[in-house]
Amino acid sequence: MARKPDKGRAWQRMLSGRRLDLLDPSPLDVEIEDIAHGLARVARWNGQTRGPHIFSVAQHSILVERIVGALDPGAPARSRLMALLHDAPEYVIGDIISPFKTAVGDSYKSVENRILAAIHLRFSLPATTPAALAKLIKRADHAAAFIEATRLAGFSLEEAESFFGLPEVRLRDLDALIAPAPSNEAEDRFLKSFRELESDMNQRGA
């Protein structure tokens, strides 16, 4: 007899073989390779960007982490790792663009926060991002959005400033960071950044 489909399924199977339950995510089902693979294939700006490749959430995450480091050069590896992972739930739920968030309200937030807490715990980070760091990451996120909007998504400087404010930081290697890359390259770069930060955190205990 054919098996009936499970109409109540709330988990996603990853390429690693893990099954992540969106309603009750376990840190034991989180793998950084799954996160990197997924984020490298999720498009920022719903794919409405210039170039032959998408600008992925993996690349955006690296950009935000670098901006956090520039805004606070003394930020410990633990804080920068949380910045790198700030959008990590999107490897499961995708990048919900701001206009759609406005349309649906905050109902998605509880799912996103549960997944992020599981991700943090998997990598020995606080389940909830400390308030001061969350504020810093938000500043970096807005700066990254301004840069992406004006360089990739067709926004005028004035329009982007009205939504995101002017960036408070300059990065010397910005051109390389903002260039849309093939998904395999974006995945490798994300994994490299993660492993460097995790190693530094473990060595320094910070």
Disulfide bonds with the S-S distance in Angstrom:
none
